[in-house]
């Protein structure tokens, strides 16, 4: 599932129009439309706002582990 499909599915599940979602997220209706059509991707802040507006908690996990100690440290 890509970002466009996720945004559209979240909005549909909440039973909201694009206008209602835009007001809750704090963006214009055209932004929601562009995200759902895949023309543009929401910024990280906007995506967090979408999740918060829909009542979802967001957990951000790093893709790679960060090592606390250098591999060759003596």
N, C-alpha and C positions, 0 to 999 in steps of 0.2 A: 504494500500500500504506500503510495507516495504522499507528499505533503498536501497536495491539492485534494486528494481523496479523503485524507484525514480531516482536514478543515471542513469539508462539505459534510462528512459523516457526523462530526461533532455537532454541527449546526442542525442537521436534520434530526439527530437523536434528541436534541433539546427542543425541537419543534419551533425554531426561530426563523424569522425571515432574515435576509441579508442585512436589512436596515436595523433590525433589533440587535443582531450580533455586532454590527459596526458600532452602535451606540454603547453597548456593554464593553467592547474592547477599546474604544476610543479612537477609531479610525473611520475613514469615509467608506461608504457603501462600495465604491469602485475598487477599493483595496480588497474587500472580501471577495468580490466578483473575480478580480485578477488572480487571487490566491486559489480560488476554487477551480478556475479554468487552467491553472498551471502557467499563466503568463508571467507571474512573478511569485517569489517566495516571501513569506513574512519574515521580518527580522526576528532575531531571538527574543527580543523584548515583546514584540507583537505576538509571537507564538506562545510565550508564557502568559500574556494577557488573555489570549483565546482560551487556554487551558483553565486559567483562574476563573474566567467568566462562565465556563461550563461546569465548574466545581471539581476540577481534577487537580490533584497534587502532581507536581513535576519533580522527578528525581533525575539529576544530570550525572551521568557516569562518564568518567574519562575513557577514551578509546584505548589508551595505552597506560600501563602502570608507570608511575614515576618512582624511580629508585631513590631511596633516602641516602644511601651510601654509594660513593663512586665504586665502580667495579674493581678498579686496581688501586684503591686507596690503601696505604700501609698503616 
